[in-house]
Amino acid sequence: MARKLDDVIKGLPIDQQQEIEELAAHLIDTEMTLRDSRIATLLCSPVSAHSLHTNGRAVL
């Protein structure tokens, strides 16, 4: 039977577990930052396009 990732991680030394947790937290933070940037771009594009008297595609 296949082992679960959590079980594999629990079998590692504590320092490696902490390193994995820190890396995972960093990757999640990076993903959230990128997601926020994409959403902000999508929300701002129509406003910017209107100000520039063009369409949203020209701004993206």
A tleap script that builds the chain and sets N, CA, C and O, in Angstrom:
source leaprc.protein.ff14SB
mol = sequence {
  NMET ALA ARG LYS LEU ASP ASP VAL ILE LYS
  GLY LEU PRO ILE ASP GLN GLN GLN GLU ILE
  GLU GLU LEU ALA ALA HIE LEU ILE ASP THR
  GLU MET THR LEU ARG ASP SER ARG ILE ALA
  THR LEU LEU CYS SER PRO VAL SER ALA HIE
  SER LEU HIE THR ASN GLY ARG ALA VAL CLEU
}
set mol.1.N position { 0.846 -1.180 0.000 }
set mol.1.CA position { 0.000 0.000 0.000 }
set mol.1.C position { 0.891 1.243 0.000 }
set mol.1.O position { 1.966 1.243 0.600 }
set mol.2.N position { 0.444 2.283 -0.665 }
set mol.2.CA position { 1.210 3.519 -0.761 }
set mol.2.C position { 1.238 4.245 0.581 }
set mol.2.O position { 0.274 4.225 1.347 }
set mol.3.N position { 2.370 4.882 0.835 }
set mol.3.CA position { 2.499 5.673 2.064 }
set mol.3.C position { 2.047 7.095 1.794 }
set mol.3.O position { 2.203 7.617 0.690 }
set mol.4.N position { 1.484 7.708 2.821 }
set mol.4.CA position { 1.054 9.098 2.701 }
set mol.4.C position { 2.250 10.018 2.919 }
set mol.4.O position { 3.189 9.679 3.640 }
set mol.5.N position { 2.201 11.180 2.287 }
set mol.5.CA position { 3.289 12.142 2.413 }
set mol.5.C position { 3.507 12.533 3.873 }
set mol.5.O position { 4.648 12.641 4.322 }
set mol.6.N position { 2.429 12.742 4.609 }
set mol.6.CA position { 2.558 13.104 6.023 }
set mol.6.C position { 3.317 12.034 6.798 }
set mol.6.O position { 4.112 12.353 7.682 }
set mol.7.N position { 3.078 10.774 6.475 }
set mol.7.CA position { 3.780 9.679 7.149 }
set mol.7.C position { 5.272 9.687 6.816 }
set mol.7.O position { 6.113 9.432 7.678 }
set mol.8.N position { 5.583 9.982 5.563 }
set mol.8.CA position { 6.982 10.047 5.148 }
set mol.8.C position { 7.687 11.189 5.877 }
set mol.8.O position { 8.799 11.019 6.378 }
set mol.9.N position { 7.041 12.345 5.934 }
set mol.9.CA position { 7.630 13.507 6.593 }
set mol.9.C position { 7.820 13.245 8.084 }
set mol.9.O position { 8.841 13.628 8.654 }
set mol.10.N position { 6.856 12.604 8.712 }
set mol.10.CA position { 6.975 12.288 10.140 }
set mol.10.C position { 8.146 11.347 10.422 }
set mol.10.O position { 8.672 11.335 11.534 }
set mol.11.N position { 8.554 10.567 9.439 }
set mol.11.CA position { 9.677 9.658 9.595 }
set mol.11.C position { 11.035 10.321 9.434 }
set mol.11.O position { 12.066 9.697 9.685 }
set mol.12.N position { 11.043 11.572 9.019 }
set mol.12.CA position { 12.298 12.298 8.828 }
set mol.12.C position { 12.777 12.898 10.142 }
set mol.12.O position { 11.993 13.055 11.078 }
set mol.13.N position { 14.067 13.234 10.217 }
set mol.13.CA position { 14.562 13.932 11.406 }
set mol.13.C position { 13.859 15.277 11.585 }
set mol.13.O position { 13.395 15.881 10.618 }
set mol.14.N position { 13.790 15.731 12.828 }
set mol.14.CA position { 13.072 16.967 13.162 }
set mol.14.C position { 13.580 18.158 12.354 }
set mol.14.O position { 12.780 18.967 11.885 }
set mol.15.N position { 14.896 18.279 12.185 }
set mol.15.CA position { 15.432 19.434 11.455 }
set mol.15.C position { 14.969 19.428 9.995 }
set mol.15.O position { 14.698 20.488 9.430 }
set mol.16.N position { 14.877 18.258 9.388 }
set mol.16.CA position { 14.368 18.182 8.016 }
set mol.16.C position { 12.874 18.480 7.961 }
set mol.16.O position { 12.401 19.102 7.010 }
set mol.17.N position { 12.133 18.044 8.965 }
set mol.17.CA position { 10.697 18.356 9.026 }
set mol.17.C position { 10.493 19.861 9.109 }
set mol.17.O position { 9.626 20.414 8.431 }
set mol.18.N position { 11.292 20.524 9.942 }
set mol.18.CA position { 11.175 21.977 10.091 }
set mol.18.C position { 11.541 22.683 8.788 }
set mol.18.O position { 10.891 23.653 8.396 }
set mol.19.N position { 12.583 22.193 8.122 }
set mol.19.CA position { 12.988 22.780 6.852 }
set mol.19.C position { 11.874 22.657 5.808 }
set mol.19.O position { 11.612 23.597 5.058 }
set mol.20.N position { 11.230 21.504 5.769 }
set mol.20.CA position { 10.119 21.290 4.840 }
set mol.20.C position { 8.961 22.221 5.169 }
set mol.20.O position { 8.357 22.805 4.269 }
set mol.21.N position { 8.649 22.363 6.450 }
set mol.21.CA position { 7.563 23.256 6.865 }
set mol.21.C position { 7.864 24.701 6.478 }
set mol.21.O position { 6.981 25.409 5.994 }
set mol.22.N position { 9.110 25.144 6.688 }
set mol.22.CA position { 9.492 26.512 6.331 }
set mol.22.C position { 9.405 26.736 4.823 }
set mol.22.O position { 8.916 27.769 4.366 }
set mol.23.N position { 9.882 25.759 4.058 }
set mol.23.CA position { 9.818 25.872 2.601 }
set mol.23.C position { 8.375 25.897 2.118 }
set mol.23.O position { 8.026 26.680 1.235 }
set mol.24.N position { 7.542 25.045 2.692 }
set mol.24.CA position { 6.126 25.018 2.318 }
set mol.24.C position { 5.454 26.355 2.630 }
set mol.24.O position { 4.674 26.864 1.824 }
set mol.25.N position { 5.754 26.919 3.789 }
set mol.25.CA position { 5.174 28.219 4.158 }
set mol.25.C position { 5.631 29.302 3.184 }
set mol.25.O position { 4.842 30.159 2.784 }
set mol.26.N position { 6.906 29.259 2.807 }
set mol.26.CA position { 7.435 30.251 1.858 }
set mol.26.C position { 6.743 30.113 0.496 }
set mol.26.O position { 6.365 31.114 -0.113 }
set mol.27.N position { 6.582 28.893 0.028 }
set mol.27.CA position { 5.926 28.670 -1.266 }
set mol.27.C position { 4.466 29.118 -1.243 }
set mol.27.O position { 3.967 29.672 -2.222 }
set mol.28.N position { 3.791 28.879 -0.129 }
set mol.28.CA position { 2.397 29.316 -0.005 }
set mol.28.C position { 2.327 30.840 -0.014 }
set mol.28.O position { 1.459 31.416 -0.670 }
set mol.29.N position { 3.233 31.497 0.710 }
set mol.29.CA position { 3.261 32.964 0.720 }
set mol.29.C position { 3.521 33.521 -0.675 }
set mol.29.O position { 2.893 34.495 -1.090 }
set mol.30.N position { 4.448 32.898 -1.394 }
set mol.30.CA position { 4.762 33.342 -2.748 }
set mol.30.C position { 3.557 33.173 -3.664 }
set mol.30.O position { 3.242 34.065 -4.452 }
set mol.31.N position { 2.889 32.041 -3.562 }
set mol.31.CA position { 1.699 31.800 -4.379 }
set mol.31.C position { 0.612 32.820 -4.082 }
set mol.31.O position { -0.032 33.328 -5.000 }
set mol.32.N position { 0.405 33.122 -2.805 }
set mol.32.CA position { -0.629 34.089 -2.438 }
set mol.32.C position { -0.268 35.479 -2.968 }
set mol.32.O position { -1.144 36.217 -3.419 }
set mol.33.N position { 1.013 35.837 -2.916 }
set mol.33.CA position { 1.444 37.129 -3.441 }
set mol.33.C position { 1.199 37.204 -4.944 }
set mol.33.O position { 0.695 38.210 -5.444 }
set mol.34.N position { 1.550 36.149 -5.662 }
set mol.34.CA position { 1.320 36.129 -7.101 }
set mol.34.C position { -0.166 36.176 -7.428 }
set mol.34.O position { -0.586 36.864 -8.359 }
set mol.35.N position { -0.954 35.442 -6.660 }
set mol.35.CA position { -2.406 35.437 -6.880 }
set mol.35.C position { -2.981 36.837 -6.635 }
set mol.35.O position { -3.811 37.313 -7.410 }
set mol.36.N position { -2.542 37.485 -5.570 }
set mol.36.CA position { -3.008 38.833 -5.274 }
set mol.36.C position { -2.622 39.802 -6.391 }
set mol.36.O position { -3.408 40.674 -6.764 }
set mol.37.N position { -1.412 39.645 -6.921 }
set mol.37.CA position { -0.959 40.517 -8.011 }
set mol.37.C position { -1.801 40.318 -9.262 }
set mol.37.O position { -2.160 41.283 -9.936 }
set mol.38.N position { -2.116 39.058 -9.572 }
set mol.38.CA position { -2.950 38.782 -10.750 }
set mol.38.C position { -4.345 39.387 -10.586 }
set mol.38.O position { -4.884 39.988 -11.515 }
set mol.39.N position { -4.909 39.224 -9.419 }
set mol.39.CA position { -6.248 39.769 -9.171 }
set mol.39.C position { -6.221 41.286 -9.269 }
set mol.39.O position { -7.108 41.888 -9.876 }
set mol.40.N position { -5.208 41.908 -8.674 }
set mol.40.CA position { -5.101 43.372 -8.732 }
set mol.40.C position { -4.961 43.849 -10.171 }
set mol.40.O position { -5.545 44.861 -10.558 }
set mol.41.N position { -4.184 43.115 -10.961 }
set mol.41.CA position { -4.015 43.482 -12.371 }
set mol.41.C position { -5.343 43.393 -13.111 }
set mol.41.O position { -5.693 44.285 -13.885 }
set mol.42.N position { -6.073 42.319 -12.872 }
set mol.42.CA position { -7.365 42.158 -13.546 }
set mol.42.C position { -8.366 43.229 -13.121 }
set mol.42.O position { -9.161 43.699 -13.934 }
set mol.43.N position { -8.325 43.610 -11.852 }
set mol.43.CA position { -9.250 44.631 -11.366 }
set mol.43.C position { -8.874 46.029 -11.856 }
set mol.43.O position { -9.748 46.858 -12.109 }
set mol.44.N position { -7.580 46.284 -11.987 }
set mol.44.CA position { -7.114 47.618 -12.371 }
set mol.44.C position { -7.105 47.851 -13.875 }
set mol.44.O position { -7.150 48.996 -14.324 }
set mol.45.N position { -7.047 46.784 -14.652 }
set mol.45.CA position { -6.940 46.935 -16.098 }
set mol.45.C position { -8.079 47.743 -16.715 }
set mol.45.O position { -7.813 48.638 -17.517 }
set mol.46.N position { -9.346 47.461 -16.370 }
set mol.46.CA position { -10.424 48.255 -16.965 }
set mol.46.C position { -10.340 49.735 -16.586 }
set mol.46.O position { -10.629 50.606 -17.406 }
set mol.47.N position { -9.951 50.010 -15.365 }
set mol.47.CA position { -9.832 51.405 -14.916 }
set mol.47.C position { -8.706 52.090 -15.673 }
set mol.47.O position { -8.860 53.216 -16.148 }
set mol.48.N position { -7.569 51.401 -15.784 }
set mol.48.CA position { -6.437 51.969 -16.518 }
set mol.48.C position { -6.781 52.145 -17.990 }
set mol.48.O position { -6.429 53.155 -18.600 }
set mol.49.N position { -7.460 51.172 -18.550 }
set mol.49.CA position { -7.832 51.248 -19.964 }
set mol.49.C position { -8.773 52.421 -20.205 }
set mol.49.O position { -8.642 53.137 -21.198 }
set mol.50.N position { -9.705 52.611 -19.308 }
set mol.50.CA position { -10.636 53.733 -19.451 }
set mol.50.C position { -9.874 55.059 -19.399 }
set mol.50.O position { -10.132 55.964 -20.192 }
set mol.51.N position { -8.941 55.161 -18.463 }
set mol.51.CA position { -8.148 56.389 -18.341 }
set mol.51.C position { -7.300 56.646 -19.595 }
set mol.51.O position { -7.060 57.794 -19.970 }
set mol.52.N position { -6.862 55.578 -20.220 }
set mol.52.CA position { -6.010 55.705 -21.414 }
set mol.52.C position { -6.817 55.711 -22.713 }
set mol.52.O position { -6.261 55.784 -23.808 }
set mol.53.N position { -8.136 55.633 -22.563 }
set mol.53.CA position { -9.034 55.638 -23.725 }
set mol.53.C position { -8.707 54.488 -24.691 }
set mol.53.O position { -8.594 54.684 -25.901 }
set mol.54.N position { -8.560 53.292 -24.121 }
set mol.54.CA position { -8.290 52.091 -24.920 }
set mol.54.C position { -9.023 50.920 -24.290 }
set mol.54.O position { -9.777 51.112 -23.336 }
set mol.55.N position { -8.822 49.721 -24.797 }
set mol.55.CA position { -9.506 48.577 -24.220 }
set mol.55.C position { -8.602 47.879 -23.185 }
set mol.55.O position { -7.409 48.172 -23.099 }
set mol.56.N position { -9.171 46.972 -22.417 }
set mol.56.CA position { -8.435 46.283 -21.358 }
set mol.56.C position { -7.295 45.429 -21.862 }
set mol.56.O position { -6.279 45.290 -21.181 }
set mol.57.N position { -7.443 44.850 -23.053 }
set mol.57.CA position { -6.385 43.998 -23.610 }
set mol.57.C position { -5.115 44.795 -23.883 }
set mol.57.O position { -4.010 44.270 -23.739 }
set mol.58.N position { -5.262 46.041 -24.270 }
set mol.58.CA position { -4.093 46.881 -24.558 }
set mol.58.C position { -3.306 47.169 -23.291 }
set mol.58.O position { -2.098 47.400 -23.353 }
set mol.59.N position { -3.975 47.158 -22.139 }
set mol.59.CA position { -3.320 47.464 -20.884 }
set mol.59.C position { -2.594 46.243 -20.352 }
set mol.59.O position { -1.511 46.373 -19.782 }
set mol.60.N position { -3.174 45.042 -20.526 }
set mol.60.CA position { -2.535 43.831 -20.038 }
set mol.60.C position { -1.307 43.559 -20.829 }
set mol.60.O position { -0.615 42.573 -20.575 }
savepdb mol mol.pdb
quit
